[in-house]
Amino acid sequence: MITMKKFLLLCAVCLFGSAAYAQEPVVFTTEQDHQNMLDQLGIKSIRRGFDADQSSPYAANYDESKANPYPVIPELMKTNDGKRVKNAKQWYEVRRPEIVEAFESEVYGRLPENIPSVTWTVKAQEIETVGMMRVKAKQLVGHVDNSACPSINVDIKMVVVTPADAKGPVPLLMMFGAANLPNPVTPGAEDMAVINETLRSLLASDPRTAELMKKYPAWQPFEPANPFAAFSRMAQRQPGQDAPSTEQLIAAGWGYAMIDPSSIQADNGAGLTRGIIGLVNKGQPRKPDDWGSLRAWAWGAARGLDYLETDPDVDAKHVGIEGVSRYGKAALVTLAFEERFAMGLIGSSGKGGAALHRRIFGEGLENLTGSGEYHWMAGNYLKYAAIESKTGAWNADMLPVDSHQLIALCAPRLVFISYGIPEQGDALWLDQYGSWQATIAAGEAFKLLGGTDLGLSNDYRNEPMPPYNTDVLEGDLAWRQHDGGHTDAPNMKHFIKWATEKIGYIYKR
């Protein structure tokens, strides 16, 4: 017999379900979350990261003779049981999965199995201009299903821009950055007059502003858009100065998408119990092999590609991914793990991107394990900076993989590694040479899979890095160090020309 108490309890369960017993999202500071991960790993202390300030007792090393305490990087073409990889079948069935497993477990983290679905909605769609060129511009939001954890909301922001005069779908470069419409259409003079009249009437009806409307009878809240603004911006460019990357892409008949990483996952440790990582974990802290922000941003880019595959204006078979600095790391991770992306422009990515983890030059592995950057990586990555832990001391040489293998995961798709020069602000901190070495070593995979490497040897220890502004752009794997700073903008025109030729694209309009 069911008593009234049991009946009421059953009603409560039916009404509220499991949500009645759900844990509240954890609110950690970055330092608290960092310590939580150290505690999970049984780490008592880790090595401090290096400082760019050369007067610091922890100053970064810039002496090449001291940069390679671990000069031997993991073999790319040898399986875990010591067998040589001789063909594409062995690569795809054995070696590639081994490398992926190591990166997921120890470096960037695993994608959870229970990631909710994303529903894309077009919030605005207009004919706008980029420079003086007419474009189709769409502003989108990708809502992640949060029914399992309503307290955490994730709405991915993305803008898609394609040439208005293109006859057929166009290749597109997705870029990590603010997802703003290029030039939102504003009301003309007549419509603006109606808006201003309405606003003035509203302001005049409020006692607080009524006198001000009398005091400034000719003032208008909004001014019509300047139709010559684009001309003005173009006139301000210095002679020989390249147009913005977005203008270059549109002029070449490409499209571009801007996807906002912060709308996917926050760029700090405190945000790990929110964003997509927090949503999947229902607001609880990460486990050691859970994904970090780099992998989360890459996941978000893949969901953006899901939408692009439905857009008739986009050639979804020729979508690339681009980013600079931390977003250069994210772009390389995206290209490595999401094989639907056809190409990548990887800008100034440094450690955690194209630069070898084993090198001690500028930014070190230890910088990526400190509280400022650890959130980019899987928790397990912290082990490799451990001084004292339940499993002893660890170092970079104990990593089962290195960045040449990350680049190799992209093969034989198109990969353009881009850097600037330290004299212009692309600091030595990024270890341009360590990225060159990784790019050289990755070439074996491109050749094995029917692509082309840099056209040089794969001897990463002895192949000299070319001078800046030297094109190494003949292969499917490409390198160019420009004479600018911490940006890939000076290489954009080279990327567009190289990629356009590689995919055989002809702009039809």
C-alpha positions in Angstrom: 0.0 0.0 0.0 1.4 3.4 -1.0 1.4 5.9 1.8 0.8 9.7 1.3 4.5 10.3 2.0 5.6 7.8 -0.6 3.0 9.2 -3.1 4.3 12.7 -2.7 7.9 11.5 -3.1 7.0 9.7 -6.3 5.3 12.9 -7.6 8.4 14.9 -6.9 10.6 12.4 -8.8 8.2 12.5 -11.7 8.1 16.3 -11.7 11.7 17.1 -11.3 13.4 13.8 -12.4 17.1 13.6 -12.1 17.5 17.4 -12.1 16.4 17.3 -8.4 19.7 15.5 -7.6 21.9 17.3 -10.1 25.1 18.8 -8.8 25.5 22.5 -8.9 28.2 23.8 -11.2 31.5 24.3 -9.5 32.9 27.8 -9.3 36.7 27.7 -9.2 39.3 30.4 -9.7 41.9 29.5 -12.2 44.4 28.8 -9.4 41.9 26.5 -7.7 41.2 24.5 -10.9 44.9 24.2 -11.6 45.5 22.9 -8.1 42.6 20.5 -8.4 44.2 19.0 -11.5 47.6 18.7 -9.8 45.9 17.0 -6.9 44.2 14.5 -9.2 47.5 13.7 -10.8 49.3 13.3 -7.4 51.7 16.2 -8.3 53.2 18.0 -5.4 55.3 20.5 -7.4 56.0 21.4 -11.0 58.7 23.3 -12.7 58.1 27.0 -13.2 57.7 28.4 -16.7 60.2 30.6 -18.4 60.1 34.4 -18.6 60.6 36.5 -21.7 62.4 39.1 -19.5 66.0 38.2 -19.8 66.8 39.8 -16.4 64.6 37.3 -14.7 66.2 34.3 -12.8 63.8 32.2 -14.9 64.7 33.8 -18.2 63.9 31.8 -21.3 66.9 30.2 -23.2 67.8 31.7 -26.5 71.1 29.9 -26.9 70.8 27.4 -29.7 73.6 25.3 -28.2 71.4 24.7 -25.1 68.1 24.3 -26.9 68.2 20.5 -27.5 68.7 18.5 -24.3 66.4 15.9 -25.9 67.6 16.0 -29.5 65.9 12.8 -30.7 62.2 13.2 -31.4 59.7 10.2 -31.6 60.0 8.3 -34.9 57.1 9.2 -37.2 57.1 6.1 -39.3 57.7 3.4 -36.7 54.7 1.8 -34.9 54.6 1.3 -31.2 55.7 -2.3 -31.6 58.7 -1.2 -33.7 57.5 -1.9 -37.2 58.3 0.4 -40.1 55.3 2.0 -41.8 55.7 1.3 -45.5 52.4 2.2 -47.0 49.2 4.3 -46.6 47.2 1.3 -45.3 49.6 0.8 -42.4 49.5 4.6 -41.7 45.7 4.9 -41.6 45.0 1.5 -39.8 47.9 1.4 -37.3 50.2 4.4 -37.1 47.8 7.3 -37.3 45.5 5.9 -34.6 48.5 5.4 -32.3 49.5 9.0 -32.7 46.0 10.2 -32.3 45.6 8.2 -29.1 48.8 9.6 -27.6 47.9 13.2 -28.4 44.4 12.7 -26.9 45.6 11.0 -23.8 48.6 13.1 -23.0 48.5 16.5 -24.8 45.1 17.9 -26.0 42.6 15.6 -24.4 39.7 13.4 -25.6 36.4 14.4 -27.1 33.7 13.2 -24.8 31.2 10.7 -26.2 28.2 12.6 -24.9 28.7 16.1 -26.5 25.3 17.6 -27.2 24.1 18.5 -30.6 24.3 22.0 -32.1 21.4 23.7 -33.9 22.4 26.6 -36.2 20.2 29.6 -36.7 20.7 32.4 -39.2 20.2 35.6 -37.2 20.8 38.1 -40.0 21.4 37.8 -43.8 22.3 40.8 -45.9 24.1 42.0 -49.0 27.0 44.0 -47.6 30.4 45.2 -48.8 33.9 44.1 -48.1 36.1 46.9 -49.4 34.2 47.9 -52.5 33.0 44.3 -53.2 29.5 43.1 -52.7 29.2 40.1 -50.5 26.5 37.8 -49.0 26.9 38.0 -45.2 25.2 35.7 -42.7 25.3 36.1 -38.9 24.7 32.7 -37.2 24.4 31.3 -33.8 24.9 27.6 -33.0 23.0 26.7 -29.9 24.3 23.7 -28.1 21.6 21.6 -26.5 21.8 22.2 -22.8 18.7 20.3 -21.6 20.9 18.1 -19.5 22.5 21.1 -17.7 20.3 24.2 -18.2 22.5 26.4 -16.0 25.2 26.4 -18.6 24.4 28.0 -22.0 26.7 27.7 -25.1 25.9 29.7 -28.2 28.6 29.5 -30.9 28.9 32.8 -32.8 29.9 32.7 -36.5 29.7 34.9 -39.5 29.9 33.6 -43.1 30.8 35.9 -46.0 30.9 35.0 -49.7 31.3 37.0 -52.9 27.8 38.1 -54.1 28.8 37.7 -57.8 30.1 34.1 -57.6 28.5 31.7 -59.9 28.6 28.6 -57.8 30.0 27.6 -54.5 33.4 29.0 -53.4 36.3 27.8 -51.3 36.3 29.3 -47.8 38.8 30.0 -45.0 37.4 29.7 -41.5 39.2 32.0 -39.1 39.3 32.1 -35.3 38.3 35.6 -34.2 35.4 38.0 -33.4 32.3 37.1 -35.4 31.2 40.5 -36.6 29.4 41.3 -39.8 31.8 43.1 -42.2 29.6 46.2 -42.9 26.1 45.9 -41.6 23.5 47.6 -43.8 22.3 50.8 -42.1 19.1 52.8 -42.9 19.2 55.4 -45.6 18.6 59.1 -45.1 14.7 58.8 -45.4 14.5 55.8 -43.0 17.0 57.4 -40.6 14.8 60.5 -40.5 11.8 58.5 -39.4 13.9 56.7 -36.7 15.3 60.0 -35.4 11.9 61.7 -35.3 10.6 58.8 -33.3 13.5 58.8 -30.9 13.2 62.6 -30.4 9.5 62.2 -29.6 10.3 59.5 -27.1 13.0 61.6 -25.5 10.7 64.7 -25.4 8.1 62.7 -23.5 10.4 62.0 -20.6 10.7 64.9 -18.2 14.4 64.2 -17.7 15.2 64.8 -21.4 12.3 67.0 -22.6 14.3 70.2 -21.9 17.3 68.9 -23.6 15.3 68.3 -26.8 14.3 72.0 -26.7 17.9 73.0 -26.0 19.2 71.0 -29.0 16.4 71.2 -31.6 18.6 70.2 -34.6 20.4 67.3 -32.9 19.8 63.9 -34.4 20.4 60.7 -32.4 21.8 58.9 -35.5 23.5 60.0 -38.6 23.1 58.2 -42.0 26.0 56.0 -42.9 28.8 57.5 -44.9 28.6 56.0 -48.4 32.3 56.9 -49.0 33.6 55.2 -45.8 35.2 52.4 -47.8 37.0 54.8 -50.1 38.3 56.6 -47.0 39.7 53.4 -45.5 41.4 52.5 -48.7 42.9 56.0 -49.0 44.5 55.6 -45.6 46.6 52.6 -46.6 50.2 53.2 -47.0 51.7 52.7 -50.6 52.3 49.0 -51.1 50.3 48.0 -48.0 48.3 44.8 -48.5 44.5 44.9 -48.2 43.0 43.3 -45.1 43.0 39.5 -45.3 39.2 39.4 -45.6 39.4 41.7 -48.7 42.1 39.6 -50.3 40.0 36.5 -49.9 36.8 38.0 -51.3 38.8 39.6 -54.2 40.2 36.1 -55.1 36.7 34.7 -55.1 37.0 33.0 -51.8 34.6 33.2 -48.9 35.5 33.5 -45.2 34.0 32.6 -41.9 34.8 34.2 -38.5 34.1 31.9 -35.6 34.4 33.3 -32.0 36.5 30.9 -29.8 35.2 32.6 -26.6 31.7 31.6 -27.4 32.8 28.0 -27.4 35.1 27.9 -24.4 36.6 30.6 -22.3 40.4 31.2 -22.6 41.1 30.7 -18.9 41.1 27.9 -16.3 38.3 29.4 -14.3 36.0 28.8 -17.3 36.6 25.1 -17.5 33.5 24.3 -15.5 31.5 26.4 -18.0 31.5 26.6 -21.8 31.3 23.4 -23.8 33.7 21.6 -21.5 31.7 22.6 -18.5 28.4 21.8 -20.2 29.5 18.2 -21.0 30.8 17.8 -17.5 27.6 19.3 -16.0 29.7 22.0 -14.3 32.2 19.7 -12.6 36.0 19.8 -12.9 37.9 18.0 -15.7 39.5 14.6 -15.4 43.1 14.3 -16.5 42.4 13.1 -20.0 39.5 15.5 -20.7 39.8 18.0 -23.5 41.3 21.4 -23.0 40.4 24.7 -24.7 42.4 24.0 -27.9 40.5 20.8 -28.5 37.2 22.5 -27.6 37.8 25.4 -30.0 38.6 22.8 -32.7 35.4 21.0 -31.9 33.5 24.3 -32.3 35.2 24.8 -35.7 34.1 21.4 -36.8 30.5 22.3 -35.8 30.9 25.4 -37.9 31.9 23.2 -40.8 28.7 21.1 -40.2 26.8 24.3 -41.1 29.0 25.1 -44.1 28.3 21.7 -45.5 24.6 22.9 -45.8 25.4 26.3 -47.3 25.0 26.3 -51.2 27.4 29.2 -51.5 30.3 27.3 -50.0 32.4 24.5 -51.5 32.5 22.4 -48.4 35.2 20.1 -49.8 37.6 23.1 -49.9 37.2 24.7 -46.5 40.4 25.7 -44.6 41.1 26.7 -41.0 43.2 29.7 -39.9 44.5 31.2 -36.7 47.4 33.1 -35.2 49.2 32.5 -31.9 47.0 30.5 -29.5 44.5 30.4 -32.3 47.3 29.1 -34.6 47.7 26.3 -32.1 43.9 25.7 -32.3 43.9 25.8 -36.1 46.6 23.1 -36.3 44.8 21.0 -33.7 41.6 21.4 -35.8 43.2 20.4 -39.0 44.9 17.4 -37.4 41.8 15.9 -35.8 39.0 17.0 -38.2 39.8 15.5 -41.5 37.0 17.3 -43.4 39.0 20.5 -43.3 41.0 20.6 -46.6 43.7 23.0 -45.7 45.2 25.2 -42.9 47.0 28.5 -42.5 48.9 28.1 -39.2 50.2 31.4 -37.9 52.9 31.9 -35.3 51.6 28.9 -33.3 54.7 28.2 -31.1 54.7 25.6 -28.3 51.5 23.5 -28.3 51.3 24.3 -32.0 54.0 23.7 -34.6 57.1 24.1 -32.3 58.7 21.0 -30.9 57.8 20.3 -27.2 61.2 18.9 -26.6 63.1 22.0 -27.4 64.0 24.4 -24.6 64.0 27.7 -26.5 61.8 30.6 -25.6 58.4 29.3 -24.4 58.8 26.0 -22.7 56.6 23.1 -22.0 56.5 24.4 -18.5 54.7 27.5 -19.6 51.9 25.4 -20.9 51.6 23.6 -17.6 51.4 26.8 -15.4 48.1 28.4 -14.4 48.1 30.8 -17.3 48.0 28.3 -20.1 47.3 24.8 -18.7 43.7 25.1 -19.7 44.6 24.8 -23.4 45.9 21.3 -22.8 44.7 18.0 -21.3 45.3 17.7 -17.5 47.8 14.8 -18.2 50.1 17.3 -19.9 50.9 18.7 -16.5 52.7 15.5 -15.6 55.6 16.4 -17.9 56.6 19.4 -15.8 56.4 17.5 -12.5 59.3 17.8 -10.1 57.7 15.7 -7.4 54.7 13.5 -7.9 53.4 10.0 -7.0 55.1 8.7 -10.2 58.3 10.7 -9.8 59.8 13.5 -11.9 58.9 13.9 -15.5 60.3 15.9 -18.5 59.5 16.7 -22.1 61.5 13.8 -23.4 58.9 11.5 -21.8 56.2 12.7 -24.1 55.2 9.9 -26.4 54.6 12.3 -29.3 55.8 15.7 -30.6 54.6 18.4 -32.9 56.0 17.0 -36.1 53.5 14.2 -35.6 50.7 16.7 -35.1 51.5 18.2 -38.5 51.8 14.7 -40.0 48.2 14.0 -38.9 47.1 16.7 -41.4 48.8 14.9 -44.3 48.2 14.8 -47.2 46.0 17.9 -47.0 47.4 21.4 -47.5 49.3 22.8 -44.6 50.9 26.3 -44.7 53.1 27.1 -41.6 53.5 30.8 -41.2 55.8 33.0 -39.0 57.0 36.5 -38.8 60.4 37.8 -37.6 61.4 38.7 -34.0 62.6 42.2 -35.1 59.0 43.0 -35.9 57.4 41.5 -32.9 57.0 37.8 -33.7 59.2 37.0 -30.8 61.9 34.4 -30.6 59.7 33.2 -27.7 57.7 31.3 -30.4 60.8 29.2 -31.5 60.5 29.7 -35.3 63.4 27.3 -35.8 61.7 24.6 -33.7 58.6 24.8 -35.9 60.8 24.6 -39.0 62.3 21.4 -37.6 58.9 19.9 -37.0 57.7 20.9 -40.5 60.7 19.2 -42.0 60.3 16.0 -40.0 56.5 15.8 -40.8 57.3 15.7 -44.5 57.7 11.9 -44.5 53.9 11.5 -44.0 53.0 13.7 -46.9 55.2 11.7 -49.3 54.0 8.4 -48.0 50.4 9.4 -48.6 50.9 10.6 -52.1 51.4 14.3 -51.3 54.5 16.4 -51.5 56.6 17.8 -48.7 58.7 21.0 -48.7 60.9 19.6 -51.4 63.9 19.3 -49.1 65.3 16.5 -47.0 63.5 15.3 -43.9 66.6 15.7 -41.8 65.2 18.0 -39.2 68.6 18.4 -37.4 70.6 19.6 -40.3 68.2 21.2 -42.9 68.8 25.0 -42.6 65.9 27.3 -42.1 65.6 29.6 -45.1 65.8 33.4 -44.8 62.6 35.3 -44.3 60.5 36.2 -47.3 61.7 33.0 -49.0 58.9 31.0 -50.6 58.9 27.3 -49.7 55.6 26.8 -51.4 55.9 24.1 -54.0 54.5 21.2 -52.0 51.3 20.3 -50.2 53.3 21.2 -47.0 54.4 24.8 -47.2 56.5 27.2 -45.1 57.0 30.9 -45.3 58.5 33.4 -42.7 57.5 36.9 -43.6 59.1 40.2 -42.6 56.2 41.3 -40.4 55.3 40.7 -36.8 52.9 38.5 -34.8 50.4 38.0 -37.6 49.9 36.0 -40.7 48.5 38.9 -42.7 51.7 39.4 -44.8 51.5 35.7 -45.9 47.8 35.8 -46.7 48.3 36.7 -50.4 50.9 33.9 -50.7 48.5 31.4 -49.0 45.6 32.4 -51.3 47.7 32.0 -54.5 49.3 28.7 -53.2 46.0 27.1 -52.1 44.0 28.4 -55.2 46.6 26.6 -57.5 46.7 23.5 -55.4 42.9 23.0 -55.4 42.6 24.1 -59.1 40.0 26.8 -58.3 38.8 29.2 -61.0 36.7 32.1 -59.8 33.5 32.2 -62.0 31.4 35.3 -61.8 
